Amino acid sequence: MTETKDTFFKPEKLSPQAKAEQTTSVAKTILASEAAARQKKTEKLRALRLAQEVPEMPAKKVKAVKKR
């Protein structure tokens, strides 16, 4: 195939189905990368939270309930 300026600067028109498939593919790729980043961040925060020392809470004093 000879390479001409028409092949470089005038891409073939895509059918509506091809455009929809391309859009869907790109959207799925973006969503997958965002989900992976969110999962990574969640795991990091969970690890940090579990690494923290849990402060011991003093036992609450139970007040006697007065009977009437």
C-alpha positions as CSV (number, residue, x, y, z in Angstrom):
1,M,0.0,0.0,0.0
2,T,1.4,3.3,-0.9
3,E,1.4,5.8,1.9
4,T,-0.2,9.1,0.9
5,K,-1.4,12.1,2.7
6,D,-4.9,10.8,2.4
7,T,-4.2,7.8,4.5
8,F,-2.6,9.8,7.2
9,F,-4.8,12.8,7.4
10,K,-8.2,11.5,6.3
11,P,-9.0,8.5,8.5
12,E,-11.9,6.3,7.4
13,K,-15.3,7.2,8.9
14,L,-16.4,4.8,11.6
15,S,-19.8,3.3,11.6
16,P,-22.1,4.2,14.5
17,Q,-21.6,0.7,15.9
18,A,-17.8,1.0,15.7
19,K,-18.0,4.4,17.5
20,A,-20.2,2.9,20.2
21,E,-17.9,0.0,20.7
22,Q,-14.9,2.3,20.9
23,T,-16.6,4.5,23.4
24,T,-17.7,1.5,25.5
25,S,-14.2,0.1,25.4
26,V,-12.6,3.4,26.5
27,A,-15.2,3.9,29.3
28,K,-14.7,0.3,30.6
29,T,-10.9,0.9,30.6
30,I,-11.3,4.1,32.6
31,L,-13.7,2.6,35.0
32,A,-11.4,-0.4,35.6
33,S,-8.4,1.8,36.2
34,E,-10.4,3.9,38.7
35,A,-11.7,0.8,40.5
36,A,-8.1,-0.5,40.8
37,A,-6.9,2.8,42.2
38,R,-9.8,2.8,44.7
39,Q,-9.1,-0.7,45.8
40,K,-5.4,0.0,46.2
41,K,-6.2,3.1,48.3
42,T,-8.7,1.1,50.4
43,E,-6.2,-1.6,51.1
44,K,-3.6,1.0,52.1
45,L,-5.9,2.8,54.5
46,R,-7.1,-0.5,56.0
47,A,-3.5,-1.5,56.7
48,L,-2.8,1.8,58.3
49,R,-5.9,1.6,60.4
50,L,-5.1,-1.9,61.6
51,A,-1.5,-0.9,62.4
52,Q,-2.6,1.8,64.8
53,E,-2.8,1.0,68.4
54,V,-6.3,0.6,69.7
55,P,-6.7,2.8,72.8
56,E,-8.3,1.0,75.6
57,M,-11.5,2.6,76.7
58,P,-12.1,2.8,80.4
59,A,-15.1,0.7,81.5
60,K,-18.2,2.9,81.8
61,K,-19.7,3.1,85.3
62,V,-23.2,1.8,85.3
63,K,-25.4,4.0,87.4
64,A,-28.0,2.3,89.5
65,V,-31.5,2.9,88.3
66,K,-33.9,4.1,91.0
67,K,-37.1,2.3,91.3
68,R,-40.2,4.3,92.0
